[in-house]
Amino acid sequence: VGLSDISEADFEKFIIKISDDFMVPLLPRIDVHETYTKFKNLAVSVVCLESNKIIGLAATYCNNLETRKGYTTFVGADKEYRGNHIGTNLMLLTIDEARKKGMELIGVHTNNPIAKRMYENIGFSQVADKSGDHSYNWYLEKELGDL
């Protein structure tokens, strides 16, 4: 399911529920309305539902046709459902969609060592670690290859 099938109210409930699970909580750091609008209009967003409730979401920008480089801006899963490979499956679907949109590479930043391991398990490689004033510990990339 994509974000176009999800109401902003349901998106907000999900963000509120998982906000504190991030090393730097999402709220009040992000504006929910602005984020929903950006993800809906500009990103490839993949949503995992159970009983019409969001339990996972990944959003990747795939709009740089000049460099053909996508960027995963968000991956989150409800902690009650962790361990079921929701993040992995969302990323695999996102990678598939990015390929279809002509992307040749996807990048992602993370502070979370568990997320870093998940990205590495699906073929991402660490390109950089924290340096200067960057707010993330690691930057990883994955070459997408052909369909």
Secondary structure by P-SEA (a helix, b strand, c coil): cccccccaaaaaaaaaaacccccccccccccaaaaaaaaacccbbbbbbccccccbbbbbbcccccccbbbbccccccccccccaaaaaaaaaaaaaaaaacccbbbbbbccaaaaaaaaaacccccccccccccccbbbbbbcccc
